[in-house]
């Protein structure tokens, strides 16, 4: 099952969803309906904020907290394992 918006289109992050970006962190506005990271609890879902953001930035991001799938809000992703600690 793919994530769908109210108008039945897949939810996709864009550069407009990035609120802050520097050499250590990226902060995004996560829309409702999007997983933060892949989860066995929703194993049919193939998309997540972490994967889409990684693809947008062309680099790995590290989740340090989460929001439930139906919740919209601010997510902070460190850009290195050291920053994530």
HELIX and SHEET records of a PDB file:
HELIX    1   1 UNK A   15  UNK A   17  5                                   3    
HELIX    2   2 UNK A   40  UNK A   42  5                                   3    
HELIX    3   3 UNK A   49  UNK A   57  1                                   9    
HELIX    4   4 UNK A   81  UNK A   84  1                                   4    
SHEET    1   A 4 UNK A  18  UNK A  21  0                                        
SHEET    2   A 4 UNK A  25  UNK A  30 -1                                        
SHEET    3   A 4 UNK A  73  UNK A  78 -1                                        
SHEET    4   A 4 UNK A  62  UNK A  63 -1                                        
END                                                                             
